[in-house]
């Protein structure tokens, strides 16, 4: 998610019905029918607005038999807000072109150790780590190889991941779950570093 995605996020919020949907979903999961009744609109209109919110990762949905349940994605709500704050703060604290965040020696050593242990000499990923911290280090290492600002098709992302590990579907899903990638209508972009989940804070 680059600057245009932050703009898209604010555009998605720029509708009274969608704002009311978000407020209702802060109380917990609701079905499309329940949202329609509370908002006095048709289920089809709920689906339309939910699609706009889902496109910027603000809501998640699941289907159970004939009902669709909607929940608010609190992680991305917080991440968008932090990204906006960081975007403004960066202009005062560091050059816009500078991406790398400082790390301490302990984290540097851990990162180098994980990369050495999980990647072969020719750069192939041996297997996906089961430990969350090590998994995020591997995901970040791979995400850093994606071009910031470039849009990738799903086929291109699969090919990129496949060059390192055959299970591209799992790694692609992990990229999105941990905010390294943003997906919109089968088009993928690398999120700014401010959006990435921080492995350094895990114990």
Order of alpha helices (4+ residues) and beta strands (2+ residues): alpha-alpha-beta-alpha-alpha-beta-beta-alpha-alpha-alpha-beta-alpha-alpha-beta-beta
